[in-house]
Amino acid sequence: MNETSSTRPLPLRGVRVLDISRLLPGPWATQMLGEFGAEVIKVEQPVSGDPSRHNRPQLKKNSYYFNAMNAFKRSITLDLTKPAGRAVMHRLVADADVVVESSRPGNAVNLGLDYATLRAKNPRIIVCSITGFGHTGPLAHIAGHDLIIQGFTGQMGCALDRVNPPDPPGVLAADFAGALYAVIGIQAALAQRAQTGEGCEIDLAMFDALFNMGILPLSSAMARSAGHSGEPRVESFGGNPRYATYLSRDKKPVAVALLESRSWRAFCASIGREDLISDSETLADRLSAHPEHAASYRRALEEFCAAHDWAEIMQRLEETGIAIAPILAPEEAMDLPQVAARGLINQIDHPVEGRMPHLVNPLARAGLARAEHDPAPDLGQHTDEILRERGFGAAEILAMHRDGIV
């Protein structure tokens, strides 16, 4: 494994994680645990493996998606639908610290991989179960697809008076919120176990995670629940002309974020439109819709953006710091000098896929995570190695291969 350039040990060194999750968010969470120094064993179904291996775009053998989510892992194939496969899993659990799984509620119980069963094998085990809506409640049986979850949390419903139906969001916010809360929860559980000696069960719903991050979209509803009007609402969803998107002269999208009075004054002065500055503006107007001035504000911003090409707007941003910026396509974002300056992309020489880029954990700068990824494993690449480490003999391993257990 590659180590961070820091001389300090990585924070999760010595922690062993069994990852029986698939797709997202589980694999991204366990990759992050690996970036923090944990040993991660990825348990996959024989023959097919993690379905994300087959996502698009494909590289030489597996998808880029799979490679981007499964660094720092060793892969063992194990058919958990068979009693013999579950018996092997239970032996792996005996000396593990964490299990991450993402099956539908009830499935882990049917497979003997639920917390109660695993705790009987190892009282110190921490089991993090990631699902769409959790193991309780009337929506628990619903598949955890990001778009559905974002729709239920109110995140997508903040501007229905202007855009109905809303476009599918560009970021899988529910998936990544679930992954981040999983990492936070696992680290908190490890810290708690250091005090109590006991593991715990983390019933982590992607819905819960994203709902908990919904302070802004839920603020008016929360205020009404507390007996207030909830109006005027916090406006950062397109209704504020100073926090919205426009088109440049060459028809490229532009983001405008001139929330603060100071930045708005600087912009107006830079274009010779001091008449747009309101002396009555207060701090409370920062995230308002500016109803009295909205039409004139929006018209001025439309005219400014329409008078400048993408490149001119980018140059102006860098020179003045006034927050009017091009909205970048993915390739343009990767090529930003800021990305290079912060070391956010690194390269890996994969033995099968060849040279390929990967995203760098931003905590690597603090010496808390590895900055260089190990190659994602081939399906079952480490099966025999892991079994030998757990005391299985050559004859037992051969029989497992023969019987389709691994």
N, C-alpha and C positions, 0 to 999 in steps of 0.2 A: 504494500500500500504506500502511496505517496504521502509524505508528511508535510505539514505547513512549514514555511520557512522560520516560523517562531521556534525558539528553544523551549518554550513551555509545552507541556503535554496537552493534547487535545482534550476537551472537557468530557467526552464520553468514551475515552479509551478504557478498554476492559469490559464494556457493556456489550452483551450479545443479544441480537435482535433476530427473531424469526419472522419473516415477512411472508404471509400467505394471502396478501391482498393482491389485487389486479388493477390494471388500468390506472385510474387516478381517483382519489387523492392518495391512497395508501402508498404506492411506490414512490411518489415524490417525497412523502413524509419520511419514509425509511431511507431514501437516498440522502436526505438532509441529516438524518441521524448518523449515516456513514460519513458525511462530510465533517461532522463533529467528532469523529473518531470511533464510532461504534463498529463492531463486527456485525455485518448483516448477512443472513442466510436467506436467500429467496427460494421459497418452496413453490414449485410449479407442477401442473398436471403433466404427466408424460405425454409425449407426441405433440400436443397442441401448445402447451406452455401458456404464459400470460397472453391473452388476446391482443395486447398492445404490440406484441412482436409483429403482428400482421397489419398494423395501421399504415396509412399512407402519410407522407411519401416513404417509399421503401429505399433502402440503401442496397448493398450487395446481398445481404442475408436477412437482416431485420429492419424494422422501421427506424427512422431517426427518432421518433417519439419514444420508442422503447430505450434506445441508447441514451436519450436525454433524461430518463427517469430512473435508471437502474445502475448507475455507477456505484462503486464501492460494495458490490454484492457478489457473493458466490451463489451459484444456482444448483439446487438439488431437485430432481424430479421425484415426485411421490404421489401415488394415487390415494388420495384421502377418502375416496368412496369405498375402499376396501379395508376390512378390519386390520389386515397386516400392515397396510400403509399408515393407518392411524396409530398402530402400536409403535411404529418407527417414529412418528411425530411425537408421541408421548415421551420417548427416550430423548429426543432432541430438546423437548421442553424442560426436562429434568435439570439441565445445566444452563438454561437460558434466563435472561432477565426480562425480556419483553416479547410479546407476540402481537403482531398487527394483522388484523383480518378485516375483510370488507364484504363478507357474504350477507345475504338478506337475513333479516331477523328470523330466528328459528333454525336456520341452516347449520349454524355452528353447534347447536344442541344436538341436532340429528347426527352430526359427524363426530360428536364427542370432543369438540374443540371449544366448548364454552368455558367461561371463567371457572365455574364450579368444578368442572372435570379437571381442568388444567391446574387449578389451585391444589387439588388433591395430589397431583404429581409434584408440585413445586409451590409451597406456600409463599414464596417470594416473587412469584411471577406477576408481571403487569400485563394485562390483556387490554389492548385498545381496539375496540370494534367500531369501524367507521361505516356508517350507513347514511342513506339519504335523509331519513326523518327519525332515526333512533329506534330503539326497541320497544317503545311504548307510544301510546297515542293513536288516534284514528287514522293517521297517515303512515303508520309504521310499515305497512305492507307495500307502499308505493316505491317503485324503482327510483334510485337517487340520481336522476339526470339533472345536470346543472340548470338547464333552461327552466324546468319545472320548479326547481327550488328557488331560483331567482324570482320567478313569477309569484311564488307564495310569500316571499319575504317582504314584498312591497318595493323592492329595489327597482323593478321595471315599471312600476305603476305611478311614478311620481309626476309624470308629465302627460298623462292620458288626455288631459284637456287640450293638449297641443298635438300630440303624436299618438294616434290610436289606429291600429296596434303598434306598439313599439318594435323596433328592430331587435333581433337577437343580439345580446351583448357580445362585444368583441373579446371579453375576458371571461374565462370560466371561473367566476368569482366564488361560487359555492364550492367547487372542487378544491381550489387553492386555500380558501378559508378553512375547509375541513382539514386539509393537510397541515396548515400552520397550527391550528388548535391541537391537532394530534401531537405534533412535536412539542408544543408547549406543555400539554397535559402529561406526556410521557416523561419529560424532564422534571416536571413538578412531582410526579409519582415516584421517580427515582430519588428525589430529594426527601420526600416523605418516608420512603422505605428506609433510607439511611437513618431516620430517627426511630421508626417503629419496628423495622425488621420484616414488615409484611408488604406484600404486593397489593394491587387493587384492580378493579375493573373500570375501564373508561368507556362508557356508552356515548360515543361521539357522533352526533348527527350533523351532517353538512348544513342542514336547515338551521339548527341551533347556532352554529358557528357564524353563518352569514347574517342571521337575524340579530345576533349580538353585535354585529358591526354596523347595524342600520341606524345609528343615532341620528344622522341627518334626515334620511327619508322618513323616519318614524316620528320626528320631533313634533310636528303639528298634531298628529294623532295622539301622541303621549300628552301633549298639553291639553287637548280636549278631554282626554280621560281624567286629567287632574282638575277639570272644571273650568278651564279657560277656553278662549275662542280658537286658539291655535293660528290666528291670523294677525298680521300677514305672516306667511310661512317663510321658512328659510328657503331661498331660491338659488339653487345651484344645479338646476336640471333643465336649463334652456330658457327659462323665463326672464332671467337677468341679462339684459343686452350687453352688459360688461363682463359676462361670464358665459360665452356662447361661441358658436362656430360660424365662420364666414368663408367666402371664396376669394382667392387671390386673382390677380389679373390673368394669370395663366391657368385659371380654373382648378387650382389645388386648394384643399381645405386648410383653413387657418383657425387656430384656437386663440381666443382672447380671454385673458384672466386679469382684468383691471378692477379687482374688488375694492382695494383700499383707496380712500380719497386721495392719498398722496400720489399713488401710481396713476390715477385718473387725471389728476392735475398735471402731472409730468407729461402724459400723453397729449392732453389738450394743448399744452404750451408748445409741444414739439411740432404740432401741425397747425399752429396759429388759430386755434379755436377756443380761446379762453372764455368765449361766450357760453360754452357748454359746462363750465364749472359752476356748481351751485354752492353758495356760501352757507346754505342751510343744511347741507349734508352732515349727518352725524354717524357715529360708529354703528348705530342700529341699521343704517342703510347698506352696510357692507354686503350682506347677502339678501338684499331685497330685489324686487322687480323694478324699482325706480319708476313707479307708475306715471308720475307727472312728466318725466323726462324720457321715458323709454323710447318713444318714436324718434326723437331727435338724436339720442345716443346711438340707437341701432342704425339710423341712416348715416351718421358720421362714420361709424365703424365699417359699414358696408362700403362706403365710398373710399375710405382709406385702403382697405384690403383690395378692392377692385382696381386701385391705382398702382399696385405694386405686385411684382412677380414674387414667386416663392423664394428665390435666392435673395432678393432685396429685403424681404421680410426677415429672413434668417440673419442677414448681415446687420440689419438694424437692431434685432434682438441682442446680438452679441456686443454691439457698440453701446447701446443705451441701457440694456437690462430691462426695458419696458416689455411686459409679458404679453407680447403678441407673437405667436410662433407658428411655423408650419406644422401641420399634422403629417407625420411621416409614415410611409409604407415600411413594412418590416425590413427590407433590405437597406433603406435609408437610415432607419434607426440603428441597425448594426454598424453602419459606417460612420456614425457620429463620432467626432473626435472626443467627446465627453466619455463615450463608452471605452475608448482606448485609454484615455487618461485615468479612468477609474479601474481599469483592469477587469472589466465585466465579462469579457469573452476570452477564453483560453482555447488551446488546440490540444487534441489528443491523437496519438498514433494507435489506432485500433488494429489488432492483428488480422481482422477479417474485413472490416469496413474501410480501412485506410485512414487517412488524415481527415479529421472532422472537428468542427468547433463545438464548444459547450459553454453554457452559462456558468459563471463563477458566483458562488455564494457570497453575498456582500459582507458577511461577517468574517471572511477570510482575511480582510485587511486588519482585523483586530487580533489575528492569530487564533481565532476560535473555530475555524473550519479549514478544510483542505481547499486550496486554490486550484489544484490539478486533479482532474478526474481519473480514476482507473477505468479501464474498458468495462462496459456492461457485459455480463457473462453470456456465453452461448447456453442454449437450453440443456440443463443437466450437466454442465461442464465440470462441476465439482462434486457430483453425486458420490462417487466411490471414495473420494478423499474425505468428505464429511462423515460418511458412514464408518470409515476406518477410525477416524478420530473419536467416534462415539463407541468404539469397542466391537463393532461388527467384524466377524471373520470373513475371510475370502469366500468360503463356501456359502455363508449366509448371503453375501452380496451377490454372488453368482445366481443363487436361487431367486432373489428378488428381481433380478433382470429377467430371468426365465419366466417368472410368474407375472410379469408386467406391473410389479409394485412400484418400480422406479424406472 
